[in-house]
Amino acid sequence: MIEKSPLAVYVHIPFCVKKCLYCDFASGPAGPEEIAYYMRILLKEIRSFEALASLHFVQSVFFGGGTPSLIAPLYIRQVMDLLRSQYEFAEDAEITLEANPGTLTEGKLAAYKDIGINRLSIGLQSIHEFELKTLGRIHSYQDFLENYETARKIGFGNINVDLMSGLPRQNMEKWSATLRTVADLEPEHISAYSLIIEEGTPFYETYSKPQGRIYLPGEELDREMYRYTKSFLAERGYTRYEFSNYAKKGFESRHNMTYWTGGEYVGFGQAAASYVDGRRFSNPSDTEGYRTHARNAYNAFKAVPPLSVKEQMEEYMFLGLRTSRGISREDFKKRFGESMPRAYERTLLSYFRQGYVAQEKGRIFLTDDGIDVSNRLLSEFLLD
Ligand code: SF4
């Protein structure tokens, strides 16, 4: 009998009430007919991947977006029913739904609980009304608080809150107030990302030009905020286990850890990415492209050539070094049947001498100084 391996399932719901001003995700507003049409196609795509079920069991499902809490819970139920009818699920499978304040109600939260959602990820970003308005968010802090309290009352015992630093006109005082207020609520998990000004967004138009850039915290303040976040949240019992993710003991996101540790995942829906059976693949990010692709998604997936060993080694290094657990020579050897290439050893030695990496109990990880320049450091692991 074949032993099944764990699989993380991502389901993309690309709908939002309105587009936030900084957002470049595959998401946007849609009417009920468009939503119904998309969900029909999505179910078809999931059905077509049925063959994966003979090799894998599901250890996590993540409804991301977009705003999955915008659509009727019935759609979420249909997806879960279909997945459960196809796959074996781990008894303690982590099932997350991303939700935005302003789209949640008590009725929806109760329905999610009934469907088996056991983790909520709520997009708050800031407690300050001015910052929420600047970002183009649809909700207030009060909306968030009411949703959060209702979720607790209904019995959600695993909640992530998304926060964002580096916002226009933000200073340490404002950022620390956001962190403190949210930590006081004691969610099990906090994601704290730094704002990135993405090309093609209204924020890019405003803040990429010199006259706009003056409103953004400079690089130094950004790093200061990052370090403060780590030390403040550590005091409150949260461990940083990835560059931007903090969790109380035992509440690290299993789904996200699959991405960072080279585990297998399949993504359904517009712009969703997969890494399964050695193949890496992304669905088209435009609506029309996805609709056409979904008709033949499984065959298109099978036609993708598997990653080479060199590509898998590169991934192991630059994904593993994002986590505070880091990487180890022993893991590397177990995985690839050979020692780390000399080029990697040379790079690690040079980073070690510069204080960018440290080693403890056989594991190698980036130091705070290394995280500050991680983009540059990690790109060195691409083998020629
Ligand atoms: S709610 Fe999230 S996905 Fe939707 S527009 Fe805003 S940032 Fe983008």
Residues whose N, C-alpha, C, O or C-beta is under 5 A from the ligand:
A	BS01	SF4	C16 K18 K19 C20 C23 F25 S27 G65 G66
